[in-house]
Amino acid sequence: MPFAICRIQKIKDWGSLNSNESHTARIKDIPNANPNVDNLRLIGSPDDPSLATLVKNKIGEQKIRSNAVLAVELLLSASPEFFRPDNSSQSGYYLPKRLEDFQQATRCWLNQTFGDRIVRAELHLDESTPHIHAYLVPLDEYGKLNCRGLFGGYEKLYQLQDSYAAAMASIGLERGIKGSRARHTKINKYYAAVNQSFETLNLPSFFPQPQAGESSESYRQRTIELLRPQLEIINHQLADRTRLLTQKEQLKQTAINSEKLRQQLDRELQSLQYQTKQLQDLPPAQVAYELGLNHSLQPHIDTLDLVMQTNQYTFDQASAWLYERFGTQGMLQAVIHHARTQALNIAQSICFQPFVPPQQNAACWPEVEHYLTRSRCIPQKLVQALYKHRLVYADSFGNGVFTARNLALEVTGAYLHPTNINENVFNLYSTSRRSQGWFHISMGGTKDSPTKTAILVSSPIEALSLATLNVPHEHRTLYLTIDSEYAKIPVEFLQNVPTVAIAMSTTAARAIKKALPQAIHLKPNTTWNEQLKNQNSKHYKAIEEMER
């Protein structure tokens, strides 16, 4: 059974506190951390002040002794096999459900045990095994710094371990052997050891001597407890070494491109600074002075309007007057600000109607149906079922219309596919709200069955082709079209689907994988439609599932 892990480290000076924050908040580069993985702040917010400021505010005005403990860092984690029971050595991998249980149970324990003494807690996911760094200010019941009162002596440390283990028991973790002679590695020494190039284990010196009358199971448990800290460090090092070697080539290329990227970003920053300055209006008071106005101005008055009203000028005359008084930059600032304000007012005054799909033309449907069944090899009965539900139909120009819907099945747009070409080319119908819905169908199970698998494809034709290839479906499966790397992805819904597969080999797949790291990436050698043309023995079973 995996163990709950709880370590503490006392922090006695502000320099050490700042150094701790640099590590846990990733202010500095961490060699054994994956820069492509984001950590989570469980307690506190990204806008919080520095850790030292939070601790100072919590301590208040009380006098601080020279040997006082300013803060205590808790390192909370679990054995690797808890997060990844199938492969405990797979660095950086974890089961999302187990991570969610761990973080919720730990956060609940922190709040119940220490309350508002906790000023910050960070969940680290960018290292080998998920773990939490929590910082508390050791105030006693009188509000005084008193670390000894909270953590002084072995008995109180035993109580801390007992308390955390009891809170973690509900998720399947247990406490180590109470009273064991195993020496747990302090947090700073633990990280120093993990970052060493190697760690050796002198087995003869670590194996304990059997005690008189001791059972074999007791001796086994005592040996495991003694060896666990060193073996944990070695396992972390091996996992990190494998991951770092994999990243080595990528990092080399990144180093080569870094200077070019810096220069590009520098140019973009200068451009943004210029654009921001252009968006700011000229100071109205300065313009009023040039106009000879001595009375107070209305708040937020537009300077171009002020010139036009005061001098009875046209827009062109007011622009020329500003150019003569304030030069090119001043005139552009006023004109751009005026245009921006006017455009915003116009946009807010116009109310767009809900999306109206293209008109259906039944006379053109046979041509579209013939194209889908003969040229694309989509089963005829499946095509007819889609037509019945108005997910696919024909418009007056003979285009195939594929309806886009949100996950509440509300129509949000439509894709038009010409039937005179045999490629996955789709045009967006005007007024479609592309980011609010997708072309999607569900196969297998019943309408009330929960979705157990979601497969993301690049086009409606690919969705229908792969759905046909996968017949029969043992459970409810969603086929959803992600047509671009810029497309909105229903991340919140997909995170609750047990299995998500990305069935495409485009740049969109990389964007999806970044948003859904748990997804499986399938890279077809050819399009799914090409594979369907070579394999159509299962075609007619698709309609039976579609009609359920």
C-alpha positions, -999 to 999 in steps of 0.1 A, spaced: 0 0 0 14 35 -9 25 58 19 16 94 27 47 117 28 49 147 51 82 166 57 87 200 74 115 225 72 119 255 95 128 288 79 146 313 103 157 342 80 142 363 52 169 353 28 161 316 31 124 325 27 131 343 -5 152 315 -18 124 290 -10 99 312 -30 123 313 -59 121 275 -61 85 268 -54 71 298 -74 95 290 -103 110 325 -103 143 309 -112 150 280 -135 148 245 -119 170 219 -137 148 189 -129 115 207 -136 96 204 -170 92 240 -183 62 229 -204 41 220 -174 22 245 -153 20 243 -116 -11 252 -95 -15 276 -66 -39 258 -43 -39 285 -15 -34 321 -25 -37 337 -59 -12 346 -87 -17 383 -78 -6 378 -42 25 398 -30 58 380 -23 60 352 2 80 373 26 54 400 25 26 375 33 46 362 63 54 397 75 17 407 73 7 376 92 34 381 120 22 418 124 40 443 146 52 418 173 89 418 181 107 389 164 134 371 184 168 365 167 164 328 168 127 327 159 113 305 132 96 329 107 78 302 86 75 264 83 75 247 48 56 215 46 63 191 17 33 168 12 32 140 -13 27 103 -17 46 73 -29 49 73 -68 29 41 -71 -1 59 -57 -2 84 -86 8 59 -113 0 24 -101 7 8 -135 42 22 -139 57 40 -108 89 48 -127 72 69 -154 84 104 -146 58 132 -148 28 109 -153 -1 106 -130 -38 96 -130 -59 127 -130 -85 112 -106 -59 103 -81 -42 137 -83 -76 154 -77 -83 132 -47 -48 139 -33 -50 177 -37 -85 180 -23 -77 158 8 -44 177 14 -60 211 11 -88 201 34 -63 188 60 -43 221 58 -74 242 63 -87 221 92 -53 217 109 -37 251 105 -65 275 93 -54 309 82 -18 302 94 -13 288 59 -3 318 36 5 298 4 4 263 -10 17 253 -45 10 220 -63 40 210 -83 33 189 -114 65 197 -134 87 172 -115 87 134 -113 59 130 -87 32 155 -78 37 172 -44 26 202 -25 47 229 -9 27 247 19 40 276 39 26 284 74 34 311 100 38 292 133 16 314 155 2 300 188 -32 306 202 -21 340 214 -9 351 180 28 349 189 55 332 169 60 299 187 73 271 164 82 250 194 46 251 206 34 236 172 63 213 162 86 210 192 97 175 202 92 141 187 57 137 202 43 166 183 60 155 151 45 121 156 11 138 160 16 157 127 24 125 109 -6 107 124 -29 136 115 -18 137 79 -19 100 75 -54 98 89 -66 125 65 -50 106 36 -64 72 46 -97 79 28 -79 80 -6 -58 48 0 -26 61 17 -12 48 50 13 60 76 49 48 78 60 27 108 55 49 139 88 52 159 109 39 130 146 48 132 145 59 95 159 94 91 138 114 67 157 137 44 151 174 50 135 193 22 166 213 11 189 182 13 163 161 -5 163 185 -35 201 188 -34 203 150 -35 178 147 -64 199 172 -84 232 153 -79 246 134 -108 243 101 -89 232 87 -56 249 56 -41 234 32 -16 257 13 8 234 -17 15 254 -33 43 252 -2 64 215 2 59 202 -33 66 193 -34 103 202 -62 126 173 -85 135 159 -81 170 153 -109 194 118 -123 189 111 -101 159 88 -116 132 99 -117 95 71 -93 86 81 -68 112 118 -70 100 107 -66 64 86 -35 72 115 -20 93 139 -26 64 116 -10 39 112 21 61 149 25 66 157 22 28 127 42 15 142 78 17 173 68 -3 154 47 -28 130 75 -34 159 98 -43 174 72 -66 140 66 -83 136 104 -88 170 107 -103 165 78 -127 132 92 -139 145 127 -143 176 115 -161 154 97 -187 132 127 -192 161 152 -195 179 130 -221 147 130 -241 146 168 -240 182 174 -248 179 177 -285 149 200 -282 167 222 -258 197 225 -282 174 238 -309 157 261 -284 190 276 -274 199 283 -311 166 301 -317 164 319 -284 183 350 -296 161 353 -327 130 350 -306 143 376 -281 149 401 -310 115 394 -324 98 399 -290 118 431 -285 104 445 -318 69 434 -309 72 451 -275 83 483 -291 54 481 -315 30 475 -287 44 504 -267 39 526 -297 4 514 -303 -5 518 -267 7 554 -268 -12 560 -299 -44 548 -283 -41 573 -255 -59 606 -262 -41 640 -260 -44 655 -226 -77 675 -228 -63 702 -205 -34 708 -229 -57 711 -258 -81 734 -239 -51 757 -231 -43 760 -268 -80 767 -275 -81 795 -249 -106 778 -227 -103 787 -190 -134 769 -176 -134 734 -163 -139 705 -188 -163 677 -188 -147 644 -176 -135 620 -203 -141 645 -231 -128 636 -265 -102 662 -276 -111 660 -313 -147 667 -304 -136 695 -282 -117 712 -311 -146 707 -335 -172 721 -310 -151 751 -298 -139 763 -332 -169 750 -352 -145 730 -373 -151 700 -395 -133 668 -389 -107 676 -415 -102 712 -401 -99 699 -365 -73 673 -376 -53 700 -394 -55 723 -363 -42 695 -341 -14 688 -365 -3 724 -365 -4 727 -327 9 692 -316 26 677 -346 21 644 -363 22 622 -332 -3 644 -312 -27 646 -341 -26 608 -346 -32 602 -309 -63 623 -310 -77 610 -343 -71 573 -334 -86 577 -299 -116 594 -315 -121 567 -341 -117 540 -315 -143 556 -293 -168 560 -322 -163 524 -333 -169 511 -298 -201 531 -295 -213 518 -328 -205 482 -320 -223 484 -287 -254 499 -303 -258 471 -328 -276 439 -317 -269 408 -338 -296 383 -344 -292 346 -335 -276 324 -361 -299 314 -389 -287 283 -409 -288 282 -447 -321 273 -463 -326 236 -470 -332 226 -507 -346 191 -509 -342 191 -547 -304 193 -544 -302 166 -517 -299 136 -541 -267 150 -556 -252 156 -521 -263 122 -509 -248 106 -540 -215 124 -534 -213 113 -498 -222 76 -504 -203 71 -537 -173 94 -537 -168 93 -499 -181 58 -492 -202 70 -462 -229 43 -456 -261 54 -472 -283 46 -442 -260 66 -419 -262 96 -444 -300 92 -444 -300 92 -406 -279 124 -405 -303 140 -430 -333 130 -409 -318 148 -379 -308 177 -401 -271 173 -393 -263 171 -430 -284 185 -459 -282 204 -491 -285 241 -498 -298 258 -530 -262 259 -545 -258 221 -542 -234 223 -513 -234 198 -485 -243 216 -453 -228 202 -420 -245 216 -389 -224 229 -361 -238 226 -326 -227 233 -290 -227 204 -265 -263 214 -255 -272 206 -291 -281 242 -300 -272 251 -336 -244 277 -337 -232 275 -373 -227 255 -405 -199 243 -428 -204 242 -465 -187 214 -485 -187 216 -523 -195 183 -540 -174 190 -571 -141 184 -552 -129 153 -535 -109 170 -507 -117 179 -471 -124 216 -480 -151 233 -460 -163 269 -461 -178 286 -430 -214 298 -436 -217 336 -430 -229 346 -396 -218 313 -381 -204 315 -346 -174 293 -351 -160 294 -316 -193 284 -300 -200 250 -315 -186 221 -335 -198 194 -359 -202 164 -337 -221 130 -336 -224 104 -308 -224 67 -315 -231 36 -293 -250 33 -261 -282 54 -257 -288 92 -256 -287 91 -218 -255 71 -216 -224 90 -204 -197 97 -229 -168 73 -222 -147 81 -253 -142 113 -272 -124 113 -306 -113 146 -320 -109 148 -358 -101 176 -383 -133 177 -405 -169 164 -406 -160 139 -434 -132 125 -412 -156 123 -382 -181 102 -403 -154 81 -418 -138 72 -384 -172 66 -368 -179 41 -395 -145 24 -392 -150 19 -354 -183 1 -356 -195 -15 -334 -192 9 -305 -193 -8 -271 -201 24 -253 -211 60 -260 -185 76 -282 -183 113 -293 -168 123 -326 -160 160 -325 -145 182 -353 -116 206 -343 -110 223 -376 -80 246 -367 -53 252 -342 -72 283 -332 -104 265 -325 -120 266 -291 -118 232 -273 -145 221 -248 -117 214 -223 -140 213 -192 -162 187 -207 -134 166 -222 -114 165 -189 -143 144 -174 -143 119 -203 -123 88 -194 -106 84 -228 -98 112 -252 -81 105 -286 -67 131 -310 -71 114 -344 -53 139 -367 -18 148 -377 -20 186 -380 -8 216 -361 -42 216 -345 -33 183 -328 -3 200 -310 -26 227 -296 -51 202 -284 -24 181 -268 -12 211 -249 -47 218 -236 -55 181 -229 -21 164 -220 -39 132 -209 -52 127 -245 -40 99 -267 -26 110 -300 -34 88 -330 -14 97 -362 -30 81 -392 -8 73 -422 -36 84 -446 -69 102 -440 -96 82 -423 -118 86 -454 -91 69 -475 -90 41 -451 -128 38 -452 -127 35 -490 -106 4 -485 -127 -11 -457 -164 -10 -458 -176 -43 -443 -190 -26 -412 -209 2 -429 -245 -8 -424 -242 -13 -386 -236 24 -380 -273 33 -386 -284 10 -359 -264 29 -333 -273 63 -347 -310 56 -343 -308 46 -307 
